[in-house]
């Protein structure tokens, strides 16, 4: 198994990380709460709530 990322992949991660840092604290807190809920009870509803928060924050690509 090749663990070296494809060219451009890490650049995308870097862009997403920078975008996440620039989010208002309120948005980051909502995403963190949704992620924690999904970890505690992994259901379709909690996953959907996390994806909805991520999409609302602009991570919909």
DSSP file (Angstrom, degrees, kcal/mol; ACC not computed):
  #  RESIDUE AA STRUCTURE BP1 BP2  ACC     N-H-->O    O-->H-N    N-H-->O    O-->H-N    TCO  KAPPA ALPHA  PHI   PSI    X-CA   Y-CA   Z-CA
    1    1 A X              0   0    0      0, 0.0     2,-0.6     0, 0.0     0, 0.0   0.000 360.0 360.0 360.0 131.5    0.0    0.0    0.0
    2    2 A X        -     0   0    0      1,-0.1     0, 0.0     2,-0.1     0, 0.0  -0.781 360.0-177.1 -90.5 118.0    1.4    3.4   -1.0
    3    3 A X        +     0   0    0     -2,-0.6     2,-0.5     2,-0.1    -1,-0.1   0.390  49.9 108.0 -96.8   3.1    1.0    5.9    1.8
    4    4 A X  S    S-     0   0    0      1,-0.1    -2,-0.1     0, 0.0     0, 0.0  -0.707  73.8-122.2 -82.5 123.6    2.4    8.9   -0.1
    5    5 A X        -     0   0    0     -2,-0.5     3,-0.1     1,-0.1    -2,-0.1  -0.273  28.6-102.1 -65.2 151.1   -0.4   11.3   -1.0
    6    6 A X    >>  -     0   0    0      1,-0.1     3,-2.0     2,-0.1     4,-0.6  -0.355  51.4 -82.6 -67.1 151.3   -1.1   12.1   -4.6
    7    7 A X  T 34 S+     0   0    0      1,-0.3    -1,-0.1     2,-0.1     0, 0.0  -0.292 117.9  20.4 -56.1 137.3    0.2   15.5   -5.8
    8    8 A X  T 3> S+     0   0    0     -3,-0.1     4,-1.7     1,-0.0    -1,-0.3   0.133  97.9  97.8  91.0 -21.0   -2.2   18.2   -5.0
    9    9 A X  H <> S+     0   0    0     -3,-2.0     4,-1.9     1,-0.2    -2,-0.1   0.935  84.5  45.3 -68.3 -45.9   -3.9   16.3   -2.2
   10   10 A X  H  X S+     0   0    0     -4,-0.6     4,-2.5     1,-0.2    -1,-0.2   0.843 108.4  58.5 -68.1 -30.4   -1.9   17.8    0.7
   11   11 A X  H  > S+     0   0    0      2,-0.2     4,-2.2     1,-0.2    -1,-0.2   0.909 105.7  49.7 -62.6 -40.4   -2.4   21.3   -0.9
   12   12 A X  H  X S+     0   0    0     -4,-1.7     4,-2.5     2,-0.2    -2,-0.2   0.910 110.4  49.8 -63.7 -42.7   -6.2   20.7   -0.6
   13   13 A X  H  X S+     0   0    0     -4,-1.9     4,-2.5     1,-0.2    -2,-0.2   0.902 110.0  51.2 -62.7 -40.3   -5.8   19.7    3.0
   14   14 A X  H  X S+     0   0    0     -4,-2.5     4,-2.3     2,-0.2    -2,-0.2   0.902 110.4  49.2 -62.5 -41.3   -3.8   22.8    3.7
   15   15 A X  H  X S+     0   0    0     -4,-2.2     4,-2.4     2,-0.2    -2,-0.2   0.918 112.0  47.9 -64.3 -43.6   -6.4   25.0    2.1
   16   16 A X  H  X S+     0   0    0     -4,-2.5     4,-2.5     2,-0.2    -2,-0.2   0.890 110.8  51.6 -65.1 -38.6   -9.2   23.3    4.1
   17   17 A X  H  X S+     0   0    0     -4,-2.5     4,-2.1     2,-0.2    -1,-0.2   0.919 111.0  47.4 -64.2 -42.7   -7.2   23.7    7.3
   18   18 A X  H  X S+     0   0    0     -4,-2.3     4,-1.4     1,-0.2    -2,-0.2   0.903 111.9  50.9 -64.1 -40.5   -6.6   27.4    6.6
   19   19 A X  H  < S+     0   0    0     -4,-2.4     4,-0.5     1,-0.2    -2,-0.2   0.905 109.5  50.8 -62.7 -41.7  -10.4   27.8    5.8
   20   20 A X  H >< S+     0   0    0     -4,-2.5     3,-1.0     1,-0.2    -1,-0.2   0.885 107.0  53.6 -64.8 -38.9  -11.2   26.1    9.1
   21   21 A X  H 3< S+     0   0    0     -4,-2.1    -1,-0.2     1,-0.2    -2,-0.2   0.830 106.7  53.5 -64.0 -30.9   -9.0   28.4   11.1
   22   22 A X  T 3< S+     0   0    0     -4,-1.4    -1,-0.2    -3,-0.2    -2,-0.2   0.538  85.1 107.7 -83.7  -6.7  -10.7   31.4    9.6
   23   23 A X  S <  S-     0   0    0     -3,-1.0    34,-0.0    -4,-0.5    -3,-0.0  -0.401  82.5 -98.9 -69.3 147.0  -14.2   30.3   10.6
   24   24 A X    >>  -     0   0    0      1,-0.1     4,-2.3    -2,-0.1     3,-0.5  -0.324  32.4-114.2 -61.0 150.3  -15.9   32.2   13.4
   25   25 A X  H 3> S+     0   0    0      1,-0.2     4,-2.6     2,-0.2     5,-0.2   0.848 115.8  59.0 -56.5 -36.5  -15.6   30.4   16.8
   26   26 A X  H 3> S+     0   0    0      2,-0.2     4,-1.9     1,-0.2    -1,-0.2   0.905 107.7  45.1 -61.0 -42.1  -19.4   29.9   16.9
   27   27 A X  H <> S+     0   0    0     -3,-0.5     4,-2.3     2,-0.2    -2,-0.2   0.924 112.6  50.4 -68.8 -44.9  -19.2   27.9   13.6
   28   28 A X  H  X S+     0   0    0     -4,-2.3     4,-2.6     1,-0.2    -2,-0.2   0.896 110.1  51.6 -59.4 -39.7  -16.2   25.9   14.8
   29   29 A X  H  X S+     0   0    0     -4,-2.6     4,-2.5    -5,-0.2    -1,-0.2   0.895 108.6  50.1 -65.1 -40.2  -18.0   25.1   18.0
   30   30 A X  H  X S+     0   0    0     -4,-1.9     4,-2.2     2,-0.2    -2,-0.2   0.910 112.6  47.2 -64.5 -41.1  -21.1   23.9   16.2
   31   31 A X  H  X S+     0   0    0     -4,-2.3     4,-2.5     2,-0.2    -2,-0.2   0.927 112.7  49.3 -65.0 -44.4  -19.0   21.6   14.0
   32   32 A X  H  X S+     0   0    0     -4,-2.6     4,-2.5     1,-0.2    -2,-0.2   0.898 111.3  49.4 -62.1 -40.9  -17.1   20.3   17.0
   33   33 A X  H  X S+     0   0    0     -4,-2.5     4,-2.3     2,-0.2    -1,-0.2   0.906 112.0  47.9 -65.4 -41.5  -20.4   19.6   18.8
   34   34 A X  H  X S+     0   0    0     -4,-2.2     4,-2.0     2,-0.2    16,-0.3   0.893 112.2  49.8 -66.5 -39.1  -21.8   17.8   15.8
   35   35 A X  H  X S+     0   0    0     -4,-2.5     4,-2.2     2,-0.2    -2,-0.2   0.915 110.8  49.4 -65.3 -42.8  -18.6   15.7   15.5
   36   36 A X  H  X S+     0   0    0     -4,-2.5     4,-2.2     1,-0.2    -2,-0.2   0.901 109.4  52.4 -63.1 -41.0  -18.7   14.8   19.1
   37   37 A X  H  X S+     0   0    0     -4,-2.3     4,-2.4     1,-0.2    -1,-0.2   0.904 109.6  49.2 -61.0 -41.0  -22.4   13.8   18.9
   38   38 A X  H  < S+     0   0    0     -4,-2.0    -1,-0.2     8,-0.3    -2,-0.2   0.890 110.5  50.1 -67.5 -37.9  -21.5   11.5   15.9
   39   39 A X  H  < S+     0   0    0     -4,-2.2     3,-0.4     1,-0.2    -1,-0.2   0.884 114.2  45.1 -65.9 -37.5  -18.6    9.9   17.8
   40   40 A X  H  < S+     0   0    0     -4,-2.2     2,-0.2     1,-0.3    -2,-0.2   0.863 134.5  13.0 -74.1 -36.8  -20.8    9.3   20.8
   41   41 A X  S  < S-     0   0    0     -4,-2.4     2,-1.4    -5,-0.2     5,-0.3  -0.693  74.4-158.6-143.4  84.1  -23.8    7.9   18.8
   42   42 A X        +     0   0    0     -3,-0.4     2,-0.3    -2,-0.2    -4,-0.1  -0.488  38.3 139.6 -72.0  94.5  -22.9    7.1   15.2
   43   43 A X     >  -     0   0    0     -2,-1.4     4,-2.4     1,-0.1     5,-0.2  -0.780  68.3-102.4-125.5 171.3  -26.3    7.2   13.5
   44   44 A X  H  > S+     0   0    0     -2,-0.3     4,-2.5     1,-0.2     5,-0.2   0.875 121.7  53.3 -62.0 -36.1  -27.5    8.5   10.2
   45   45 A X  H  > S+     0   0    0      2,-0.2     4,-2.3     1,-0.2    -1,-0.2   0.930 110.5  44.1 -66.5 -45.0  -29.0   11.5   12.0
   46   46 A X  H  > S+     0   0    0     -5,-0.3     4,-2.0     2,-0.2    -8,-0.3   0.884 115.1  49.0 -70.4 -35.6  -25.8   12.5   13.8
   47   47 A X  H  X S+     0   0    0     -4,-2.4     4,-2.7     2,-0.2     5,-0.2   0.923 111.7  50.0 -65.8 -42.5  -23.7   12.0   10.6
   48   48 A X  H  X S+     0   0    0     -4,-2.5     4,-2.4    -5,-0.2    -2,-0.2   0.883 109.1  51.7 -61.8 -39.0  -26.3   14.1    8.7
   49   49 A X  H  X S+     0   0    0     -4,-2.3     4,-2.1     2,-0.2    -1,-0.2   0.901 110.9  48.1 -65.1 -40.4  -26.1   16.8   11.3
   50   50 A X  H  X S+     0   0    0     -4,-2.0     4,-2.5   -16,-0.3    -2,-0.2   0.942 112.7  47.5 -64.9 -47.0  -22.3   16.9   11.0
   51   51 A X  H  X S+     0   0    0     -4,-2.7     4,-2.7     1,-0.2    -2,-0.2   0.880 110.2  53.7 -62.4 -36.8  -22.4   17.0    7.2
   52   52 A X  H  X S+     0   0    0     -4,-2.4     4,-2.5    -5,-0.2    -1,-0.2   0.914 109.6  47.5 -63.7 -42.3  -25.0   19.8    7.4
   53   53 A X  H  X S+     0   0    0     -4,-2.1     4,-1.5     2,-0.2    -2,-0.2   0.910 112.8  49.0 -64.8 -41.8  -22.7   21.9    9.7
   54   54 A X  H  <>S+     0   0    0     -4,-2.5     5,-2.8     2,-0.2     4,-0.3   0.918 112.4  47.8 -64.6 -42.8  -19.8   21.3    7.4
   55   55 A X  H ><5S+     0   0    0     -4,-2.7     3,-1.6     1,-0.2     5,-0.2   0.917 109.5  53.1 -62.8 -42.6  -21.8   22.3    4.3
   56   56 A X  H 3<5S+     0   0    0     -4,-2.5    -1,-0.2     1,-0.3    -2,-0.2   0.809 107.0  53.3 -62.7 -28.8  -23.1   25.4    6.0
   57   57 A X  T 3<5S-     0   0    0     -4,-1.5    -1,-0.3    -5,-0.2    -2,-0.2   0.497 127.5 -99.4 -84.7  -3.6  -19.5   26.3    6.8
   58   58 A X  T < 5S+     0   0    0     -3,-1.6     2,-1.0    -4,-0.3    -3,-0.2   0.533  88.1 123.0 100.5   6.8  -18.6   26.0    3.1
   59   59 A X      < +     0   0    0     -5,-2.8    -3,-0.1     1,-0.2    -1,-0.1  -0.513  32.4 119.8 -96.9  65.0  -17.0   22.5    3.1
   60   60 A X              0   0    0     -2,-1.0    -1,-0.2    -5,-0.2    -5,-0.1   0.196 360.0 360.0-114.8  15.4  -19.3   21.1    0.5
   61   61 A X              0   0    0     -3,-0.2    -1,-0.1    -6,-0.0    -2,-0.1   0.466 360.0 360.0 -90.8 360.0  -16.9   20.1   -2.2
